[in-house]
Amino acid sequence: MKVFFHKNFDKQFSKLRANEKKKVQERLQLFLENPFNPILENHPLKGKYTDYRSINITGDLRAIYKFLSDNEAIFVAVDTHSNLYS
């Protein structure tokens, strides 16, 4: 799996606390091994994020991405549930 990061993702990631950044990196490693690992709770989104999917990073932190092809994905956002879906 090849992963790309949108500039918006990079900007949001840079604002996270150190422990949150570490958790994001751990979950992205899991994603690279198996995007549908049950730990990630990978699920499709609706509304303004139609065609995108979300994985859980922590209890409240989510990462939003989109498959570009069978073996490529782009992560576009990482933030709290309330900030992403309000």
TADARA-V391366 format. One line per field, one symbol per residue. psi: psi as a letter, one per 40 degrees, with the letter a starting at -180 (. if undefined). burial: + if it has 24 or more other ideal C-beta (glycine too) atoms within 12 Angstrom, else -. Layout:
# TADARA-V391366
psi=???
burial=???
This chain:
# TADARA-V391366
psi=hhhihiddddddddeiiddddddddddddddddhdfhddefhiiiabefheiiiihdadehihhihhdadfiihhdihaiddddf.
burial=--+-+---+--++--+---+--++--++-++---+----+-+---------+++++++--++++++------+++++++----+--
